[in-house]
Each structure stands twice: as structure tokens, then as C-alpha cells.
Amino acid sequence: MAIPALMIAGYAVAQHVRVLPDPAKKEVNILIDGKPFTAYLYPDSLEKPVLYPLRAASGKTVTRGFPLQPRPGERVDHPHHVGMWLNYESVNGLDFWNNSYAIPADRKSHYGWIRHQAILQAKSGDQGLLVVSAHWTNQAGDVLLKEKTSFTFSGDEHDRVIDRITTLTAVVPVAFKDVKDGMLGIRVARQLEIPSSEKEQFVDDKGNITEVAASNDPSVNGTYLTSEGKTGNDAWATRGRWCMLYGKMDGETESIAVFDHPRNPGYPTYWHARGYGLFAANPLGQAVFSNGKLSMNLHLEPGQSVTFRYRVLIHNGTAPLSVATLNHVADDFAGSAR
């Protein structure tokens, strides 16, 4: 059950959530208090379903526009970073994470696809519920994993909340190799990046290099805080039960907090939290994040399942969410998610 932070404290009233499937456009629109919040998109042009964009209660869009709706001045690196998604870099050797329109046709066989199958449930109310199924496949369409995901949406005057619970069931023997890129990802708006004066290079497991320019935009002012007190770029490759990214957007503070769940594999997760705007939780990439001290190669036999549970809280206000509130929300999530 997704409960906004202020509702937990007893200070706010839940706003009505509408879940509106549009099969013709291959999307499901989510409105809270009559205002657009996000949409579940599953067109054939995308290599995976995504929630895009994510908006705060203020109406501000806290995710990057590129590549679907580019905005002036934002970064155009990593075209596979679209809104909010869940996938992984190495599943039976196939890269689901980095797949995008930018991969040449003669390289596509090295990448995996997540194909939406059906909307199983769509319900409006004080909480909105969307349940979907999908297949994780290779280029030929052979199914490796069957996915069932439930999204619970809620909100109040200042908060927007998504609980995502995803169960993956193996159709064939499946190996999730211990790698860097996974599992739940969000690519945030330009203002929420961490300021940087240096150009950076990032290399994936196939040797592909992505350059990220320095952020000399004065509107860039974001920073991270984890449950263990790590801040800024020091949050990357550390563990914690929650991580928050926050910054000013047009004079107001927007916070995005992601909460891990005690029943998830690898709890507490490592935070693949980059200053250039990638905000991800990867519980399986332990070798990279621990400098080889730990490892976690997850294997599933046919019929076996694994479930990943995450809560995402977007808060609009005059200041970031307090540590006490974040811990309260984390406790609530730990006690309520299936």
C-alpha cells in the first residue's frame, strides 16, 4: 500500500487517482487530483515499457525529456535512460539495460527486449492500481522470463508515490550476472543533477564508451542523501535502505526518494546514483560496487521466481524530506509490501 509521507503523519488527505488505459496509443495515463502524474508507455518503438514522465505534485516534471520529448539545454547521453524503468545489464548474456534505438542492427542480437503482453488490472480510487504482464526476450522473440508487475499510485497535496512490485519467473534457466547496470532506474531532469566541472566517460561491459559533458548550467543544483548519511557523489556504490535526490526547480524543492524492501535480494541495495542524473538501485551488482569483496550471481531454474519491490516518493515543498520522515516511510513500506 503506497502512503504519501504527509498522510503517514496525519497531515494530508489522499487525492483521487485515475488509471486510464489507452490501448490505441499503447499507454496507460495516471492522473492524481485530475492532473497528469505519469503514464505507462509500451509502444513497439521502445525496447522496454517505462513510466514517463514523472511529475511532482507541483506539476513540475522531475524526469529528463530526452529521448521522447527533448527539452532545451538537457543532456542527450544514454538514450536508454527513459523516465523510470526496471531491467538488467546481463541476463543469460543479453543486455536489457543498454538496449535502445542507438544500437546498430548488426549488434541488436546482443541485447534483450521487454515486451508488454497485457493489462491485467486497472483500477482507480484513493489509490490507483495497474497490473501488467510482460516477456523478457531475445532478438528472435524467445522468452527468458515472464514478468508480472503491479504499480500502486497515490498522492496528496505535496506527494506522489509509486510502489512497484515486479515478479520475474524463469521460462528457461536464467543467470543474472553480477554487473553494474540495473535494476530500478530513473533519469532525472537537468536541475536535479549534481554540479560538475569535469567531463566524464562511462564504459559498459562491452567496451562501449559514453561521454558526459561537464554541467556548467547554473540551474543544476541537485544532491543525494542516503539512509547511511552518504551525500552527493559519495552515495554511489554504497548501500542503504533508502536514497534521496533533491534540488531546487523554479524556486521550489523537489525530492525523489527510492526505498528498498527487506525482502528484496541483496538488501540493502547498492545505489548506482550518478551525478549526471541516473538514479538507480542495483542489488545484484555487488562485485563492482564492493571492489570485488562481494559477489551476487542470481540463478533461476525454469518455474522459479524472484520478486523486486520498490517505493518511489516524489515530494514538493520548501525543503527536502527529513531523515525522520524518510525512515518513517521506509518502515511503512517494509511492513506493507507483498
KOLDOZA-618243 format. One record per residue: x, y, z of N, C-alpha, C in turn. Coordinates in pm, whole numbers, padded with zeros to 5 digits, always signed. Each point is the difference from the previous one (the first is absolute). Layout:
N
XYZXYZXYZ/...
This chain:
338
+00085-00120+00000-00085+00120+00000+00088+00124+00000/-00015+00085-00099+00078+00122-00010-00067+00111+00080/+00074+00059+00093-00056+00105+00086+00092+00121-00004/-00046+00115-00049+00085+00119-00002+00050+00037+00138/+00116+00064+00002+00067+00029+00127-00086+00083+00095/-00065+00105-00051-00078+00085+00088-00126-00070+00049/-00052-00094-00080-00115-00078+00045+00038-00089+00118/+00122-00053-00006+00048-00082+00112-00002+00082+00128/+00043+00126-00011+00004+00086+00119-00138+00054+00037/-00099-00028-00082-00136+00041+00031-00035+00141-00040/+00081+00060-00089-00019+00140-00034-00065+00023-00136/-00022-00104-00078-00049+00021-00137-00106-00104-00034/-00076+00032-00103-00109-00086-00044+00036-00057-00137/-00025-00129-00017+00029-00064-00129-00084+00062-00110/+00063+00020-00116-00069+00052-00116-00040-00115-00093/-00108+00020-00073-00052-00106-00085+00096-00030-00116/+00018-00128-00025+00089-00045-00107-00083-00065-00111/+00025+00041-00123-00066-00061-00116+00104-00076-00082/-00034-00124-00034+00086-00086-00081-00074-00023-00131/+00053+00055-00110-00074+00009-00125+00075-00069-00114/-00029-00127-00028+00065-00067-00113-00044+00060-00133/+00095+00009-00091-00026+00046-00137+00069-00100-00094/-00066-00114-00028+00064-00104-00081+00044+00048-00138/-00074+00091-00059+00035+00048-00134+00136+00068-00001/+00031+00073+00108+00129+00068+00010+00105-00084+00073/-00040-00119+00050+00088-00088+00076+00058+00075+00121/-00092+00054+00079+00038+00069+00122-00112-00004+00101/+00036+00021+00125-00097+00012+00109+00033+00130+00073/-00093+00095+00000+00025+00129+00064-00045-00003+00145/+00081+00060+00086-00028+00007+00143-00020+00146+00038/-00119+00032+00051-00032+00135+00045-00025-00002+00149/+00051+00100+00070-00026+00016+00143-00061+00137+00023/-00116+00003+00063-00076+00124+00019-00027+00069-00134/-00021-00082-00103-00031+00050-00132+00120+00049-00080/+00121-00006+00058+00120+00051-00067+00088-00116-00044/+00062+00011-00117+00088-00107-00046+00114-00025+00098/+00024-00127+00029+00113-00039+00085+00105-00073-00084/-00040-00111-00061+00091-00077-00083-00082-00083-00098/+00069-00074-00085-00066-00092-00092+00086-00124-00016/-00065-00114-00005+00067-00126-00033-00002-00013-00151/+00120+00002-00061+00012+00000-00146+00056-00133-00047/-00062-00058-00102+00049-00128-00051-00007-00008-00153/+00040+00104-00072-00002-00007-00147+00109-00094-00051/-00019-00050-00121+00099-00090-00060+00133+00071-00025/-00001+00131-00002+00123+00077-00026+00094+00002+00120/-00049-00036+00118+00084-00006+00119+00044-00143+00026/+00122-00015+00051+00054-00133+00029-00046-00055+00134/-00077+00080+00073-00055-00040+00130-00116+00092+00034/-00097-00044+00079-00101+00092+00051+00062+00094+00103/-00052+00121+00008+00052+00099+00094-00116+00078+00061/+00026+00062+00115-00086+00106+00051+00063+00132-00042/-00075+00081-00074+00058+00122-00056-00111+00100-00030/+00021+00128+00035+00101+00049+00093-00048-00019+00143/+00080+00039+00097-00045+00008+00140-00013+00148+00036/-00115+00036+00061-00024+00139+00040-00021+00008+00150/+00049+00105+00058-00026+00028+00141-00141+00054+00017/-00045+00011+00126-00133+00056+00027-00010+00144-00049/+00112+00068-00010+00004+00137-00050-00028+00007-00149/+00006-00114-00068-00014-00003-00145+00133+00001-00072/+00110+00024+00072+00132+00001-00063+00041-00141-00041/+00061-00013-00115+00047-00128-00049+00140-00025+00055/+00016-00108+00076+00127-00027+00068+00085-00101-00075/-00049-00051-00114+00080-00088-00084+00045+00073-00125/+00109-00051-00059+00052+00058-00123-00099-00018-00116/-00002+00094-00092-00087-00012-00116+00057-00090-00108/+00130+00011-00028+00066-00080-00102-00009-00148+00035/-00022-00091-00094-00005+00024-00144-00142+00019-00056/-00103-00015+00082-00136+00004-00053-00048+00141-00025/+00029+00092+00091-00042+00139-00014+00115+00091+00044/+00102+00014-00082+00118+00078+00040-00035+00142+00040/+00072+00049+00102-00018+00137+00046+00131+00077-00019/-00007+00130-00026+00122+00079-00021+00095-00008+00118/+00130-00021-00029+00102+00006+00103+00025-00127+00076/-00081-00106-00021+00022-00122+00077+00098-00092-00071/+00051-00098+00073+00096-00095-00055-00068-00095-00099/+00080-00049-00095-00051-00096-00098+00086-00126-00002/+00066-00031+00111+00074-00125+00013-00095-00112+00041/+00050-00126-00006-00074-00117+00049-00146+00001-00046/-00027-00022-00129-00139+00004-00048-00089-00110+00055/+00059-00099+00069-00081-00105+00063-00056+00044+00135/+00040+00116+00049-00051+00054+00126-00129+00076-00029/-00114-00066+00016-00130+00060-00034-00091-00006+00122/-00028+00115+00061-00094+00004+00112+00043-00088+00115/-00084-00097+00033+00025-00097+00106-00023-00139-00057/+00091-00092+00029-00007-00133-00060+00063-00103+00094/-00013-00129-00035+00065-00107+00073+00049-00104-00100/+00131-00020-00005+00060-00107-00079+00144-00021+00045/+00079-00076-00078+00132-00039+00049+00097-00017-00116/+00128+00019+00029+00103+00004-00103+00041-00137-00054/-00014-00106+00080+00048-00130-00047-00093-00110+00048/-00088-00046-00090-00092-00111+00026+00027-00105-00106/+00061-00110+00041+00048-00100-00097+00086+00064-00108/+00078+00098+00043+00091+00068-00092-00061+00109-00083/-00131+00019+00006-00068+00104-00076-00009+00128+00084/+00025+00112-00063-00002+00129+00066-00138+00065-00019/-00081-00004+00103-00132+00065-00004+00012+00149+00033/+00095+00036+00085+00012+00136+00051+00036+00100-00110/+00101-00031-00080+00054+00096-00095-00067-00001-00137/-00101-00083-00019-00065-00008-00130-00078+00128-00029/+00017+00052-00122-00073+00120-00043+00005+00009-00152/-00064+00104-00053+00002+00022-00144+00142+00025-00051/+00094+00035+00090+00136+00034-00041+00086-00122-00030/-00046-00120+00034+00079-00121-00024-00012-00038-00148/+00112-00016-00071-00007-00039-00142-00069-00135-00018/-00065-00017-00113-00076-00122-00027+00087-00125+00010/+00127+00010-00042+00086-00118+00002+00050-00033+00140/-00036+00084+00101+00038-00026+00139-00120-00036+00086/-00120+00013-00054-00121-00018+00080-00011-00140+00060/+00059-00099-00061-00011-00136+00053+00065-00016+00136/+00081+00097+00041+00065-00004+00131-00086+00064+00109/-00117+00048-00038-00084+00076+00092-00136-00067+00018/-00059+00022+00118-00130-00057+00030-00111+00103-00007/-00123-00049-00015-00119+00083-00012-00099-00039+00109/-00075+00097+00050-00113-00029+00088-00125+00041-00075/-00084-00098-00029-00119+00024-00081-00126-00010+00084/-00072+00109+00010-00129+00002+00069-00093-00104-00060/-00073-00072+00088-00093-00102-00046-00146+00037+00024/-00031+00046+00122-00142+00025+00032-00013+00092+00120/-00110+00073+00003-00043+00072+00121-00092-00094+00075/+00042-00045+00115-00076-00097+00078-00103+00066+00091/+00030+00122+00043-00093+00071+00087+00031+00149-00007/-00104+00082-00002+00013+00145+00003-00114+00054+00085/+00034+00059+00113-00102+00041+00097+00030+00140+00053/-00103+00082+00003+00012+00136+00053-00055+00006+00142/+00034+00108+00074-00049+00016+00136+00095+00086+00081/-00008-00010+00134+00096+00072+00085+00143-00046-00030/+00010-00124-00045+00125-00051-00056-00032-00055-00138/+00090+00022-00093-00015-00058-00132+00081-00127-00011/-00055-00100-00067+00069-00128-00017+00010-00034-00148/+00120-00035-00043+00024-00048-00135+00083-00126+00009/-00052-00110-00055+00072-00127-00002+00020-00040-00145/+00124-00030-00037+00033-00032-00138+00086-00125-00006/+00002-00061-00119+00091-00112-00024+00090+00035-00118/+00119-00060-00001+00096+00026-00106+00091-00122-00015/+00068-00008-00112+00098-00106-00026+00138+00061-00022/+00101-00059+00063+00139+00036-00026+00049-00097-00108/+00038+00052-00118+00031-00086-00114+00134+00036-00062/+00047-00092-00086+00114+00032-00085-00050+00063-00130/+00092+00026-00091-00036+00066-00125-00100-00082-00082/+00010-00134+00013-00088-00088-00076-00138-00015+00063/-00019+00057+00118-00129-00010+00068-00013-00117+00095/+00109-00076+00020-00003-00110+00097-00007+00056+00141/-00090-00054+00082-00026+00054+00133+00096-00059+00103/+00069+00086+00072+00086-00042+00111-00075+00008+00133/-00072+00113+00019-00068+00027+00125-00141+00052-00028/-00093-00040+00084-00133+00059-00002-00011+00096+00119/-00043+00121-00029-00008+00104+00102-00146+00029+00034/-00026+00016+00129-00127+00055+00047+00033+00114+00094/-00051+00118-00033+00030+00120+00078-00128+00069+00044/-00004+00037+00127-00110+00082+00050+00056+00137+00040/-00066+00104-00048+00030+00137+00039-00116+00050+00085/+00032+00055+00117-00101+00068+00081+00037+00147+00005/-00094+00086-00038+00024+00144-00008-00084+00072+00106/+00058+00099+00064-00077+00080+00094+00061+00139+00011/-00074+00091+00065+00051+00135+00012-00081+00085+00094/+00060+00110+00041-00069+00101+00080+00045+00137-00048/-00020+00101+00078+00031+00137-00042+00146+00019-00039/+00091-00073+00066+00143+00019-00022+00073-00123-00052/-00064-00115-00001+00070-00125-00027-00060-00078-00115/+00086-00073-00069-00039-00100-00098+00079-00127+00032/-00069-00114-00001+00063-00125+00042-00031-00110-00101/+00103-00079-00029-00015-00121-00081+00060-00116+00077/-00079-00105+00021+00055-00127+00045+00004-00093-00121/+00118-00049-00031+00015-00094-00111+00043-00135+00056/-00079-00104-00029+00033-00136+00040+00005-00085-00126/+00117-00051-00032+00024-00074-00123+00047-00141+00032/-00073-00100-00050+00040-00140+00013+00042-00052-00137/+00121-00057-00004+00056-00057-00122+00006-00151+00016/-00061-00073-00093-00004-00146+00004+00075-00055-00120/+00095-00087+00027+00085-00054-00106-00077-00100-00086/+00016+00012-00132-00054-00096-00096+00107-00103-00036/+00125+00045-00004+00118-00083-00022+00096+00027+00115/+00108-00077+00016+00099+00037+00101+00052+00141-00026/+00000+00084+00103+00036+00141-00016+00108+00036+00100/+00102+00072-00049+00107+00049+00085+00009+00152-00010/-00013+00067+00114+00024+00143+00010+00145+00016+00045/+00087+00037-00094+00141+00018+00033+00019+00124+00085/+00092-00006+00094+00033+00113+00086+00065+00110-00084/-00078+00105-00032+00049+00111-00081-00053+00132+00055/+00049+00110-00058-00024+00133+00055-00140+00055-00028/-00053-00021-00121-00119+00073-00042-00128-00077+00028/-00080+00047+00090-00128-00055+00042-00043+00080+00122/-00114-00024+00056-00110-00088-00040-00120+00091-00021/-00027+00084+00104-00101+00106-00013+00072+00129-00035/-00042+00065-00108+00068+00122-00043-00094+00115-00023/+00048+00121+00029-00070+00125-00029+00103+00096-00058/-00034+00067-00110+00089+00105-00054-00066+00134+00025/+00067+00085+00077-00065+00119+00054+00024+00124-00086/-00079+00102+00028+00008+00127-00070+00134+00069+00026/+00035+00089-00089+00131+00068+00002+00028+00066+00134/-00098+00070+00058+00025+00074+00124+00038-00091+00117/-00040-00126-00004+00025-00091+00111+00131-00076-00012/+00077+00026-00105+00133-00056-00009+00092+00066+00103/+00114-00065+00027+00100+00059+00089+00094+00088-00083/+00026+00123+00042+00092+00085-00077+00137-00065-00015/+00059+00012-00120+00132-00058-00027+00072+00085-00102/+00129+00021+00020+00081+00079-00093+00086-00088-00090/-00017-00133+00009+00084-00092-00075-00082-00087-00094/+00057-00026-00119-00059-00096-00092+00031-00141+00050/-00098-00090-00011+00018-00137+00047-00024-00099-00113/+00060-00120+00015-00021-00110-00094-00049-00122+00078/-00100-00069-00057-00054-00121+00062+00006-00113-00102/+00051-00116+00043+00021-00114-00088-00089-00115+00046/-00076-00059-00095-00084-00114+00036+00081-00130-00015/-00065-00115+00024+00072-00127+00003+00045-00045-00139/-00046+00068-00105+00041-00034-00137+00104+00098-00053/+00047+00089+00087+00103+00095-00039-00052+00126-00066/-00132+00017-00010-00056+00122-00057+00023+00118+00095/+00048+00110-00052+00031+00118+00081-00105+00108-00023/-00054+00052+00109-00092+00113-00006+00063+00118+00071/+00012+00112-00070+00055+00121+00062-00113+00088+00053/+00021+00054+00119-00096+00091+00062+00070+00132+00025/-00053+00106-00056+00063+00131+00010-00010+00056+00141/+00084+00099+00029-00009+00070+00128-00132+00075+00009/-00047+00020+00122-00129+00069+00019+00027+00143+00046/+00016+00089-00098+00029+00141+00033-00126+00086+00001/-00115-00066+00005-00129+00070+00006-00026+00044+00144/-00020+00129+00026-00021+00046+00138-00127-00053+00065/-00094-00052-00081-00123-00055+00060+00021-00139+00058/+00113-00064-00032+00029-00135+00050+00040+00009+00147/-00076-00067+00089+00027+00018+00143-00038-00120+00085/-00014-00118-00060-00045-00116+00075+00107-00062+00087/-00043-00085+00093+00094-00078+00080-00074-00120+00058/+00078-00101+00040-00055-00122+00060+00019-00002+00151/-00087-00074+00066+00015-00035+00142-00050-00142+00017/+00079-00086+00066-00043-00138+00024-00035-00022+00147/-00062-00112+00026-00038-00035+00138+00122-00016+00090/+00117-00021-00061+00123-00016+00078+00080+00130+00008/-00060+00110-00045+00064+00130+00013+00096+00037-00111/+00008-00079-00107+00085+00034-00113-00066+00111-00081/+00081+00095-00047-00055+00114-00071+00070+00019-00134/-00070+00070-00092+00057+00034-00128+00049-00121-00077/+00113+00015-00068+00057-00110-00078+00047-00116+00087/+00017+00023+00130+00041-00108+00089-00110-00104+00022/-00122+00031-00046-00108-00099+00012+00022-00118-00095/+00069+00023-00112+00019-00106-00099+00077-00118+00059/-00047-00121-00031+00065-00125+00041-00005-00023+00150/-00094+00066+00069-00021-00028+00142-00139-00062+00019/-00019-00062+00114-00125-00069+00027-00086+00083+00095/-00131-00023-00008-00090+00066+00091-00143-00041-00030/-00087+00016+00098-00139-00041-00024-00080+00107-00073/+00055+00123-00005-00058+00104-00084+00107+00096-00047/-00033+00068-00109+00086+00106-00053-00092+00109-00053/+00036+00125+00028-00079+00114-00047+00088+00090-00086/-00057+00046-00111+00059+00103-00085-00089+00123+00010/+00060+00117+00023-00084+00120+00014+00072+00122-00056/-00079+00099-00036+00054+00126-00049-00111+00098-00029/+00039+00121-00032-00096+00106-00030-00040-00004-00147/-00131+00015-00025-00052+00015-00134-00096+00118+00001/+00041+00108-00065-00083+00121-00006-00038+00048+00140/+00097+00000+00089-00019+00056+00133-00059-00092+00105/-00047-00119-00041-00054-00096+00096+00092-00121+00008/-00005-00070+00114+00083-00119+00018-00078-00123-00042/+00060-00077-00090-00057-00127-00043+00091-00112+00049/-00059-00097+00068+00075-00114+00051-00052-00128-00066/+00092-00088-00038-00035-00133-00048+00070-00100+00092/-00077-00082+00068+00057-00101+00089-00039-00138-00049/+00097-00092-00001-00023-00140-00037+00028-00086+00122/-00093-00092+00028+00009-00085+00118+00016-00146-00041/+00099-00066+00058+00018-00143-00020-00091-00074+00099/-00018-00130-00022-00087-00081+00086+00080-00115+00060/-00020-00030+00129+00079-00106+00065-00010-00137-00066/-00107-00025-00076-00016-00130-00064+00063-00006-00139/+00060+00110-00045+00068+00000-00129+00132-00076+00008/+00041-00065-00110+00135-00056-00003+00103+00111+00022/+00106-00033+00072+00111+00093+00017-00028+00119+00089/-00107-00005+00080-00035+00113+00088+00109+00020+00105/+00036+00124+00036-00041+00125-00065+00075+00021-00131/-00069+00056-00096+00053+00012-00135+00121+00092-00007/+00080-00021-00105+00100+00101-00037-00068+00107-00085/+00046+00124+00016-00056+00112-00075+00092+00035-00116/-00051-00024-00120+00069+00037-00123-00047+00143-00032/+00044+00093+00084-00052+00137+00002+00106+00094-00057/-00017+00037-00125+00098+00082-00069-00037+00148+00004/+00103+00083+00005-00023+00143+00004-00062+00056-00125/+00019-00067-00116-00052+00053-00126-00148-00026-00018/-00067-00066+00096-00145-00011-00006-00057-00140-00003/+00086-00103+00001-00051-00137+00014-00014-00032+00147/-00121-00037+00041-00031-00034+00139-00052-00143-00003/+00083-00097+00042-00037-00140-00013+00035-00078+00126/-00078-00107+00022+00024-00095+00108+00036-00133-00064/+00120-00051+00030+00045-00127-00057+00045-00094+00111/-00087-00093+00043+00037-00092+00106+00089-00114-00047/+00012-00020-00132+00070-00117-00053+00143+00030-00044/+00037+00127-00014+00133+00034-00050+00101+00019+00110/+00020-00101+00081+00077+00019+00122+00151+00001-00021/+00049-00070-00103+00144-00007-00021+00058+00137-00034/-00067+00072-00094+00048+00132-00039-00006+00097+00117/-00112-00001+00070-00020+00100+00104+00083-00026+00126/+00042-00125+00021+00079-00034+00119+00148-00018-00031/+00039+00039-00123+00138-00020-00043+00045-00145+00012/-00091-00091-00037+00034-00141-00004-00009-00074+00131/-00039+00068+00107-00008-00067+00130-00121-00093+00010/-00107+00034-00074-00123-00080+00003-00038-00034-00144/-00091-00095-00015-00056-00030-00132-00139-00057+00018/-00082+00014-00103-00135-00053+00005-00046-00034-00140/+00013-00127-00039-00048-00048-00128-00128-00079+00025/-00112+00059-00041-00131-00058+00028-00038-00098-00111/-00041-00120+00039-00040-00103-00097-00144-00043+00029/-00076-00019-00107-00136-00052+00011-00014-00120-00092/-00057-00107+00051-00035-00114-00083-00141+00021-00056/-00036-00069-00108-00134+00018-00056-00109-00017+00105/-00091+00097+00007-00107-00002+00099+00033+00075+00127/+00128+00028+00027+00037+00076+00119-00020+00149-00024/-00028+00072+00108-00030+00143-00010+00086+00081+00097/+00015+00126-00031+00061+00097+00090-00085+00126-00006/-00015+00068+00114-00084+00120+00007+00082+00119+00049/-00018+00112-00067+00065+00126+00037-00108+00102+00036/+00018+00064+00115-00099+00093+00055+00067+00136+00026/-00059+00105-00053+00055+00134+00020-00112+00101+00020/+00028+00099+00081-00089+00116+00015+00075+00124-00048/-00069+00083-00078+00055+00127-00045-00092+00111+00050/+00057+00095+00073-00075+00112+00057+00055+00130-00057/-00086+00079-00061+00036+00130-00054-00068+00106+00085/+00079+00088+00061-00054+00099+00094+00031+00140-00048/-00102+00086+00005+00014+00141-00033-00018+00083+00125/+00090+00096+00024-00014+00083+00119+00106+00108+00006/+00017+00055+00118+00100+00105+00020+00135-00056+00040/+00003-00129+00037+00124-00064+00044-00006-00149-00035/+00114-00067-00002-00003-00144-00026-00069-00074+00113/-00040-00123-00028-00056-00085+00104+00102-00021+00112/-00049-00005+00123+00090-00021+00113+00039-00147+00011/+00110-00025+00067+00044-00138+00024-00105-00076+00079/-00063+00066+00096-00104-00067+00081-00117-00043-00088/-00042+00086-00091-00110-00036-00090+00040-00113-00093/+00121+00007-00055+00048-00105-00089+00006-00135+00071/+00047+00000+00124+00003-00124+00076-00141-00052+00029/-00092+00092+00025-00139-00038+00025-00061-00065-00124/+00025+00061-00116-00052-00057-00126+00064-00136-00027/+00130-00012+00026+00069-00127-00019-00059-00109+00090/-00029+00036+00126-00061-00097+00092-00138-00042-00050/-00077+00098-00047-00134-00030-00052+00009-00094-00120/+00092+00028-00091+00015-00084-00119+00044-00141+00037/+00092-00010+00093+00051-00131+00042-00111-00087+00059/-00098+00066+00062-00107-00076+00064-00121-00027-00087/-00005+00063-00122-00124-00009-00076+00011-00070-00133/+00116+00004-00065+00011-00058-00135+00002-00152+00005/-00064-00060-00101-00007-00146-00006+00139-00059-00018/
